[in-house]
Amino acid sequence: MAEAHPVGFQWVMEAKARGATIIHVDPRFTRTSAVADLHVPFRAGTDIAFLGGLIHYVLDNELDFREYVTTFTNASEIVGEDFADADVSGIFSGYDPETGRYDPISWQMEGGVYEAPAAGQRDHWEPELREHHAAHASDTAGGAGEQAHAPAAPERDDTLQHPRCVYQVLKRHYARYTPEAVSQVCGMSVEQFLEVARAITRNSGRDRTTAWVYSVGWTHHTVGAQYIRAAAILQTLLGNMGRPGGGILALRGHASIQGSTDIPTLYDLLPGYIPMPNAHLHTDLQSFLDADAAKTGFWGHMDAYLVSLLKAWWGDAATPENDFAFDYLPRLTGNHGTYGIVRDQIDRKTYGYFLVGENPAVGHANGKMQRLGLANLEWLVVRDMQMIESASFWKDGPEIETGELRTEEIGTEVFFLPCANHTEKSGTFTNTQRLLQWRREAVHPPGDARSELHFYFHLGRRIREKLAEAHRRGTPTAEQIERDRPILDLTWDYPTFGVHSEPDPESVLAEINGFDADGNPLSSYTQMTADGSTSGGCWIYTGVYAGGVNQADRRKPGSEQDWVAAEWGWAWPANRRTLYNRASADAEGRPWSERKAYVWWDADAGRWTGHDVPDFEATKAPSYRPPEGAQYEDALAGTDAFIMQADGKAWLYAPTGLADGPMPTHYEPVESPVANLLHDQQDNPAREDIDRAWNRLNPAMSDTYPYVFLTYRLTEHHTAGGMSRFLGYLSELQPEFFCEVSPALAAERGLEHLGWATLISTRTAIEARVVVTERMKPLRIGDHVVHQIGLPYHWGSNGLSVGDPANDLLGVTMDPNVHIQESKVATCDIQPGRRPRGPALLEFVESHRRKAGVEPGGIT
């Protein structure tokens, strides 16, 4: 965090100055480790074993915050008899080895009660499985067009003694994750593990809370979603969710990554985490809502959120008669994630591509795969501040040097358009705290550089004008009219200003916030309706323009307000600074302790009050119990703190919503030097692969590729280097691509400090300067010593500081839930000296493949 998120780390240091204990668990000793109270080295890719060990420690010693757990979680619910745990095999019930997919029906709770996932079913199930689920759900919650109602409540055992209650299922699942097993799998000592376990349990409970901080080091794995689930289970058992000083902090790579998932750049989401409709299943608005909207909790109002979004986009053209223009939305037909798109480019199924603030030729896994895709396009638009490698691959990419690609044979027409940087445009950043902060343009963008808002607004305007002109001049067919209507009907009318006709960003923020039937800004998402009388571009952001005032632009100094600082910027939803903060009070609504008082029930006033905006219905008493047949939020009791869940509970066990198991399970990385010591199943059985010649994977436990490497960021450089390698001062601070190796590995392989090393995988070979350092610690895993190599990933061939891209070394294998690649751990060989050049590089890599028994690679 100190290295990659230095601004946020200032608050960690302030906490330490007040007495907080800082523990850093990381394969490398870094700038964070240097100021931490405890650094725990471990093997990359073994986080679930570590977190599972902590869960085991909590449950085995009965150190969970029992009253919190029984009040706010599904610990007491009974799991159905059909469920079979992973146990020794590592495979849960419902797995089909032919498809590599799970059918989670057997994971359901006792009595066949269908539990809806918090935000709708996702596209990770095959259409036939989703139809099976939809039919099962309609049996308990009403079919298409019927009145939605709450499913029957699952059977419970509030004593937590029933052998199939979630608490006992969880306890059995993690029974094998003992301190000794964690030590064998992760490489840390038993005492180091126990020191962490004692620290977090001592610091959790009524009077104290512990926070966990992670970055992409947890998400870039084939089990990345389950890493976060494991942390959530641990934090919920300890009572650290929804409380001040607790929670799980998901640090982002730069200022508005949170914003780019809220107003999504993700292919499978609409704004506000509404699932994208599926072409196979969602033929109309009602079928979409029946499949994806929960019947209870606040997701039950998805119809209001979605209809308001459709009204924001298509205005008067969105009417009840045409399903509020629901048919105008695109549909999912499969996995359209970034790696699927690149595969389609190579297969010549995708012809055009926009790169906006991305440099996949350097910044994405398997750089060769990325460049081969770019070389197969008809056109490519690159918007950036510098001539990045993704814009110049056709003349100076590595494949030009090796002869795999020839400039004169690449037909891609590249349009490089200079963009404005973040100081040259106005708008919001949404940071990891869900905090929207308005920043104003400091200087005008130079020359032809323009903001993204300017580019897309005027591109859309020109397309609309050309389509309208074509319709006026000719006689369009019914097919053409149907094809063009969604674009022509868009509300594309933002006011502009200045000599370049820059769209007014506050008007966009106001549209995102939403309006009522009279054109007044909405102040809360609870005002949204499903009848088409309200509009709003992102329901979770509703309130950011309440009263016609830009709430994100508030800058009240901390010295003039309380410690929650509610008047600095605006946090979604409803300016709540801590999600699910109802859990900061007990079942009766009393704070767990005075020290940790946050929100509480004021019986005299008949409402929730406290330091933060309550993340709960303000007047719902703790004693409220829903009547039979209650719907939406009325179906949640006064103790159901997790209001976005259909049942209001934090799920220690997830009966649905995940593609690879209801409980996190340790699987080895796909490229691992050792066997799985906890389960027979080596790696995630539901992972996603792209089995092509240009994406061969290193065999597990290979003598040819015996070493682990991991990628990371440096403070002095920024992601793929486009904003840093072209700047003299930053390039001088970190002038060359390097690899970090331990003294033991240097001796084993004959590597010299500041000399050259060549690192080889089945994809390619790269070279780097050698940094021999005690920061990299060899670890003993069973009877095997594992060496780990550190690689910063910022370099490429363009700029002032140049070097081989670390990500070229990686293959692509993905998490089945979110389609994110495993890029934080892989295997390689390392040899002293520089790599071969030209065609000799291909033969060098191929010789290693043959030695490892891997099929030949290539670009076909």
N, C-alpha and C positions, 0 to 999 in steps of 0.2 A: 504493500500500500504506500509506503514511503517512496518507493521507486516509481511506481506507475500512477499513483493518485496523490501527489504531494500536497495539493490544496486541501483535500479532505483529511489527510493525515495530520494536519495541524490540530484538528479537534481530538485526535487520539493522544497527541502529546499534551494537550491541555488536560485531558482526563488523567493521564499519567501524573501530571503535576499535582492533581488533586488526590492522588492515591490509588488510581486504578491500576490493576495488574494487566500487563500486555503480554499475550502469548502468541508466538508466531510459529505456525506449523507449515513448513515449506521444504522442498528438496534442497534449496539453496540457502546459504547464509547471505542475506541481503542487507540493504540499508535499513529495512524494517527490523531485521533480526538484531542489528547493532544497538537499537534502542529499546528492544523488547526485554521484559524480565526473564523470559524463557524462550529459547528457540528449540524446536523439535524437528530434526531432520527426518524425512521419510521418503519412501519410493513413490515417484510420480505414478498416478493412476490407481492408488490404493485408498482413496479417501473414504469409500464406503466401508471398507474394513475398519478404518480408524473410527469413523463416526458410529458404525455399528458396535464397535467395542465400547464406546462411551454409552450408547443406549443400553447395552448389556450391563455395564457397571451400574447405571442408574436403576434398572429393573431388578438386578440380582441383589442389590443392597437396599431395595425399597426406598430410594432417595428421590423418587418423583414427588412433585408437589401434588399430593393426592387429592385435596379438595378442588384444586384447579382442574386436574385431570378428569375427575368425575363430573364436574360441572360443565366443562366447556368442550370436551372431546367425545369421540365415539368409542372410548375405551370399554364401555360396558355393553356395547352392542354385540350380538351373537352372530358369528360368521356361519354361513350355511354348511351343511354336511358335505356338499359336493366339493368343497375347496380342499385341495391338497397342496401343502407348503413345498417350497423348494428343497428343504432339508439337505441331504447329502448330494443329491443329483444336481441341484441348482436350477431345476426346471419346475415351474408352477403348473398346476392343472390348467387345461385349456390350450396347451401348446400344440400346434400343428407343424411337425418338422418339414412337411412338404412345402408349406408356404412361408415358414419362419415367422408365423404370426400367432398371437394369442387371441382366443375368444374368451373374454372375461366374465361370461355368464356364470361360470362356476365360482367366481370370486364374490358373488352377491351375499347379502346378509340373510339370516334365518327367515324362512317363510317366503322366499322368492321375492322379497321387496326390491324393486329396482331403484337404485340410487343414481340420481342424475349428477354428472360432474359439474363443477362450479360454473363453468362457462360453456357448456354445450359439448356435444361429441365432436371430436376432431377428425381429421382426414386420415389418421393413422390406421384405421380399420378398413379392410377391403369393403366394397359396396355391399356384398352379400352379408358380411358380419354386421354392418351398420343397419341393414334392413332387419336382421334378426333382433338387434337391440331395439330398434324403433317399434317393432311388433311387441316385444316384451314390455317396453315402457308403456305402450298404449293399453296393455292389459291392466295395468295398475293405475294409470293416470289419464285415461281417456284417449280415444283415437282422434284422427284428424277432424277438426271442426267441432269436437265435443267440448263441453265446459271443462276447463282444466281444474283438477282438484288434487289435494295432497295425497300421496301414497300412504298406505298404512305405515305406522311407525315400526321399526325393527324391534325384535325381541331383545330384552336387556337383562343384565344381571348387575345390579348396582354394587354388589359385593366384590365384583371382579374375580370371582372364584370359578365361574363356569369354564370348563376346559376350552370352549370355543369362543369365549368372549375375546374381543380384540386385544385386551390387555394380556391375556394368557397366550394368544396366538403370537403376538409380538415378542413376548418373553421367550417362547420356544424358538422362534425364528432366529433370534440373536443369541441363543444359548451357546452356540459354537464360537462366538466372537469374544473369546476370553482375552484378558491382557496378554497371555502367552501367545495366543493365536495372532493377535494384532502385532505383536513384536515380530513374529516369524514372517508375516505377510508384508508389513510396512517397513521393517528394518530399524525402527526405533527400539530403545530398550524398554523392558517392562516398567522400570521405575520412571522413565520419562513419560510413558503413557499414563501411569497412575498419578503422576504429578499434575497432568492436565485434568484428569478425571476428578481428582480431589478439589482442584481449584474451581472448576465450573460448578460443581455441586455445592461447595461451600458458599459460592457467590450467587446462588439461585434460591428463590423461595419467597416468603412473604416480604422480607425486608430488603432483598437484594436481587439484582438482575444481571445477566450476562448477555453480551451481544456477540454475534458471529458476523464476520466480514468476509466476503468472497468476491472474486472477479471472474474473468473468463477462464481462469485456471480450473474452475469447477464446471463450466458449461461446455468446454471444448473436449468432450469425451463421448464415447458411445453410450455411456450411462450418466451423462451430465444432468439430465432432469432428475434422476434418482439421487444424485449427490445432494441437490437442493432439498429433495424430499427427506433425505436422511437428517439433514440439519434441522428441517422443520419438525420432524418427529422428536428429535432431541430437545429442541427449544420448547416444544409444547409440553413434553413430559416434565420439564423443569419449571414451567410456568413463566416463560420469558417472552411470550408473544402478546402483543397488544398492551405492553407495559413500558413505561419510560426506562431507558437504558437497556432495553432488551431488543428482541427482533433479530432479523437477518438482513444485513445490509448488502445489497447487490451493487458493487461498484461498477461503474461504466467506463468505457475506454476513453470517451471524451464527453463534452458538455451536454449534449442532447440525445444520447443514445436512448435514454428512457423515453424521451419525446418521440423518437422514431419507432418505438413499439406501441406507444399510446395512439399516435396518429400514424398508422403503421406503414413501414416500408416492408412489412412481412407479407408474403403472398397469400397466407391462409387466414388473415384477419382483416376485418373492417375496423374503423376507428372505435376505440373503447373496448377492444377485445371481443367484439362480436364475431363469431365464426363466419368465414366466407361460405356462401352457399355451395352445395355440391351438385354438379350437373346431373348425376345419376339419381339423386334422391329428392331434390328440392325443386319441384316443378312449379310451385307457387308459394306465396308468402305463408299460407297456413301450414303447408307441409314442412317448411323450414322451421317455423316456430314450434310445431309439434315435436320435431326431432331434436331441436337444439335449445329450446328455452326450458329452464327448470319450471316446475309448477309451484315451487315454494321459494321463499327468500327473494331478495331484490332482483336476481336474474329472471324471476318470473315476469318482470316488466320489460323483457327484451322487445316485445312488440312495440312499446312506446319509444324505446331507444332507437330501434331500427326504422320505424316509420318517421320519426323526427329527423333521422339522418337522411332518409330518402327525400323528405321535403326540403332539407337544406340543399341537397344536390340538384333536385329537379323542380322545386317550387310548385307552381300552378299545374305543371304537367304531371305531377304525382297526385293521383286521385284515388278514392276508394274503388272506382270502377276499373282501374287498371292495376289494382294491387299496389297502389302508391309507387308505381314504376319499378316494382321488384324485379321484373323481367329485364330491366336495363342493366342490372348488376352482372358482372362476369361470373362464371362458375368454375369451380375446381373440377378438373378431370383426372387428377392424380397429383403426384408430387411435383410441384412447380418451384421447389426451392432452388437456390443458386446453383448447386451442383447438378441437379437435374436439368436445369436450363443449359448449362455448359455442355453436358452430355448431348443434349438435343442440338446444340450448335455444331458439335463435331459430326453428328449424324445428319446435318443439313436439314433440320426440322425447324430451326429458328434462324431468322435472317437479319434481324436488327437488334441493337443493344444500346442502352444508355448507361454510361458510367458516370455517376455523380458523387464525387467525394470518395470514390473507391479506386483501388489500384490492384485488381485481382492478379495481374501478372507477377506481382511481388507479395501482396498481402494475403492471398488465399492459399489454402492447402493445394499441393500438386500444381505448381506454377506452370508446368508443361501442359497439363490439361487445360488450364485457363487460356494459354496462348494459342493452343490448337483450336480451341473454340472461337477465339477472336479472329483467327485466320480463315475461318469458314463462313464468316458473315458477309452479307452484302453491304451493310453500312454499320458504322460504329460512331456514336456521339460520346465524346469525352469532355466533361466539364471539370476543369481543374485549374489550379494556379500555376502549375509547372508542367513541362512536357514529361509526364510520368511514363514509366515503362509500358503501361497498357495502351498508351497512344503511339509509341514508337516501336512496338514489338515486331512490326513488319520489316524493319530495316536493321535493327540491332539486337533482337531477342536471341537468347542462347541457341534456339533451333536454327537460326540463320547461320551461326558459326559451325554447328555440327553438320549442316547440310540437310537436316530433316525438313526444313522449309526453305523455299526460295522466294525472295522478294518479288520477283517478276511473276510468280505464280499465285501470289496472294491477291485475291480480288476484293478484299474489304476496303470500302471507301471510308476513310477516317475523317471525322469533323471534330477538330479541336476548338472548343469555345472557352475562352477565359472566364473564370467565375470570380465573384466577390468573396472575400474572406469574412470571417465572423465580425470583424470590426467595421466592415464596410456595408453593413445592412442592419436593419432593425427587425425585431421579432423576439420570440421567446426561446429560452433554453429550458428544458425540463430535466432536472438532475436526478441523481439516484434517490433523493428524498421525495420524489414526485413533486418537487417544488418548481413551479413556473416562475421564471425571472425574466422580465423584459429588459432587453438591452437595445440601446439606441445606436444608430449609425454614427461612428466617430469621424470617419473620413469617407469621401466619395470613392467608389471603386475606380481604378485607373482605366483609361482607354476604353476598350470594348468589353471590359469585365462587367458582368451583370449578376444580380442575385438569382437564386433558384426561383424565387417567387416571380420575378420579372420574366425569366426564361419560360417557365411553364405556362404562365398566364398568357403571354403573347404567342407562344406556340399554339395553345388551345384556341386563342382568338383567331389566328390565321387559318387553322384547320376548319373551324366553324364557318368562317367567311367563305372559304373555298367550297365547302360542301353546300352551303346555302346558295352560292352563285351557280354551282353545277345543277342544283335542283331548279333554280329559276330559268336557266338557259335551256335545259333539256326536258325530257319527259321521263323522270325516274321511274323505274319499275317498282312494284310493291316490295320486292326483295331489297332494293336499294333504300327505299324509304324506311323499312324496318331496320336495316343495318345502321343507318345514319341517325335515326331519331334520338337515341340516347345521347349523342354528342350535341345535336342541335337543340335539344331540350334542356341542357345544363343551364343552371343559374350561373352565368359567367359574366358578372357585371360589377366587378370590384372597381371602385374609383381609383384613378391614377393621379400622379403629380410629377412635377419636374420635367426637365427637357427630355428625359428618357422614358417618360410615362411609366414610372415605377408604380405598381399596384400598392395601395395603402395596406400595410400589414395589419393595422388595427381593425380594418373592416373584415379581414379574414378571421382574426381572433373573435370578433363579434359573431360571425357566422358559426364558428365552432361552438361558441357559448350557447347560441340559440335564442329564439324569439317566441313569444306567445302569439295568440291569434290577432292581437292588436298591434303587433310589431314591437312590443316592449321586450327588453332583454330578460331572459329567464334568470332566476337567482338560484335554482336548485334543480337537479335532475328529477326530483319527485314531482315537479310541475309538468313533466313531459307526458303526453297522451298518445294513444294509439289511433285517434280518430282523424289525424292529419291537421289538427289545429295548431300544433307546435312544430318548430323546426330546431335542429341542433346538430352540428357536425361531429360532435364527440360527447356523448352523454356524461362521461366522467369529468370532463372539463367544464360542465355547466356551472356557472357561478363565477367564472374567471372574468366575466364582463358584466356582473350584476350591477344594476343601477346605471348602466351605460358607462361605467368607470373601469378602466383597465386595472384590474386588481393585481395583475402580475407586475405592474410598474410601481408598486408600493416600496418605499425605501426608508421606513421608520427605523432609526438607529436602535440597536439592542439596548443601549443605556436608557431608552425612553419607553421600554415595554418589558413584559415579564420574560422568563426563560424559555417559554414556548415560542416567542417571537412571531406571533400570528399575523403581524402587520408588516412582515418582510416577504414580498412576493405573495404567491398563492399556491396552495398545495391541493392536488386532487385527491379524493373527491371532497367538495364542500369545505375546503381549506382545513381539513383534518390533518394534523401533523403526524399522528400515529394511527395506523389502521387497526381496526378491531379493538379499540381501546375500552370497550365495555368489559373486556377481560381483565382490566386493571382493578376491577372491584369484584367482590365475592358474590355468591348467589343472591344475597340480600341487597346488593348494591353498595356495600361498605368497602372502602379502600382496604386492600390487603394489609397495609401498614401506613402509618402517617408519613414515613420516609418516602414511600412509593405511591402516595396518593396522586391520582391523575384525573380521572372522572369518577363521579359517584352519584347515587340517587338521593335527591333532596325530597324527602317525603312530604314536608310542609308545602313546598312549591309544586309537588307532583310532577317533577321532571328531572332529567339528568343534567348535571352541571359539572364544573371542574375547570381545569387549566386549559383543556383542549376542546374543540368542537366534538361532542360525543358522536362516535361512529355507531349510532344506534338511534332508534326512534325516540325522540326527545321525551315523549310523555308515556312511553311503554314502561310500566312498573316491573320490577324484578319478579313480582308475584304473578304476572300475567301468564296464563296457560291458554293455548289456542283451542277454540271450540272444534268439534268434529267437522271436517270438510272445509276448514279455513284454507285460504289461498294466499300466495305471495308472502309479503312480510307478516300478514296476520297469522300465518301458520307457524311463525317462529315465537318461541316462548320468551319470557323476560330474561332468561339465562342463556339464550342462544346468541352468543356474542359474535360468531363468525357469519355475518349476515349475508355474505355473497355465496355461501354454501347453501345448497338446497335444504339441508337439515339444520343449518346454523351451527354445526359442530366443526371443530378442527379434526381432520381425519388422520389418526395414527395409522390406520389401515385404509387403503383406497380401493373400494370395490369396483371402481370404474374410472375412466379418464386417463389411464396410462397404458402404454403399448407393451411394457416389458415387466409387469409384475405389480402386485398391490403393496409390496414392501421392498425397499431398496435391498439389493443383494450384491455382494462383491463378485464382480467378474474381472478378470485380468484385461488389460488393454489388448486390442487385437494383435498388436505387435508387442509381445512381452518376452523377456528372456527366461521366465520361470513359469512353472505350472501353478494353477489355482490351488492353493493349499486349503481352502475353505469348502469348495464345492467341486463336484466332478466336471460340471460344465465350465469350460475354460474361459470363454468370453460371452458377451451378451448374445443370447440366441436369437433375439429379435432385431439385432442391429441391421442397418441398411448398407449394402455394398454396391459399388459400381464395378463389375468384373469386366474390365477391358484391358487390352494390351498396354495402354498408357496409364493404367492405374493398378498395376500389380502390387500386392501387399507382401511384406516380409513374412516368412513363416515364423510362427511362435517358437521360442526356444531354439533358435537357429544359431549354430556356431559361426555362420558366415556373417550374421548381423547380431553380435553378442551384447552391444552396449545400448543403453537407453539414452535418448536425447529429449530435451524439453525446450520449448520456446518461451520467450518472455519479452517484456518491454524494458527500455531504458528511459530514464528521465530526460536525457538530452535529445532523444529522437522521438518522433511521433508516428505511430502505427507503420504504414508501408513507406514512410520516408518522404512523401511529397511535400510536407510542410517543414521538413527539417534538413534533409540532405542537400538542399539547394541553398542553405543559409550558412555563411562562413563561420560565424561564432559557434553554432551548434556542431557543425562538421569538425571544427577544430577540437571541441571537447570530446567527441567520440569519432575519431577519424577513420576507423577501419572495422570491418566485420570481424568478429572474433568468436572463439569457442572457449568455454571455461571447462577445464579438466582438473581432476585431483592429481596430486603428486604421484599417487600409486598408479593411476592410469597412464600418466606421462611416462613413468618408468617402464610399465608393461608394454607400451607401444613405441617407445623411443621418441617421444614428443618433446620438443625444446620450447621453453618459455619464450614468447614473441616470435617463434619460428612459424612455419606453415604446417597445416594439417589438411588432409583430404577426408571428408566424411562421405560414406557411400550407403545408399539404399537401393532397392530395386527400381526406383524412379530415376535417379540420377546420382551424380557425385558433385559436391561443392567443396570449395576451399575456404579456409578461415585462418586468421592469426590465432596462435595458441596462447591462452592465458592459463598458466599453471597456478592453482589456488586451492587453499584449504577450504574455501567456501563450498566446494563440491566434495561430498563425503561418500566414500564407498560404503555400501550397506550389505550386511549379510542376510540373505533371504533363504531360510532353511540351510542347506549345505552349499549354497551358491553365493558368491560375492557379485553384487550388481554395481557396475560403474555407471554414473549418470553424467551427461555432457550438457552444458547450458549453451543455448544459442539465442541471442537477440535477433528479432526477425525484421529489422527495419531496412535492410540494405537491398539495393538493386544496381543496375548498370548506369543509371542517369544521375546527374547532380554533381556536387563537389566531392562528396565522400561516397565512394562506390564499392561494391562487393557483391558476392553471390547471394541470392535470396535464400534464406534458411528454409522457407516454406516449400522450395522446390524439392526438398528432401522427403516431404510428407506424401503419403497417399490419402485417399478420401474413403473413409468409412464413418458411418453416421449414427447418431442417436435416433431411434425410431419415433420418438415423441415430437422432436422439434427439428430434425434433419440437420443438426449442427455436427460438424466434422470433429473427429478426434485428432486435434492438432497440438495438444499439450503433452503428448507422450507417444513415442515411436522408437524403433530400434534402428541401428546403423552399425557400420564398421568405421574405424578411424585409423588412418595411416599417416606417417610423417611425410611432409613434402606437398608440393602443389599438384593439383589435378591435371589430367591430360587435357589437351585442347582439340577442337575440331572433331572430325569423325573418330579419332582415337578415344574420345570420351565415351562414345557409344559402346565400343568394344570393351572398354574397361568396365563399364556398368554391366554389360551383358555377361562378362566372365564371372562376375559375382553372382548373377542370377543363376547361371549354369551350376556353379558350385553349391548354391542353396537349393537347387532343384525347382526353381521357379520357371514358369513358362516364359518364353521370350517376350520382351516388350516391343514397343514401336509406336508408330503414329496411326496405324490403320484402325 
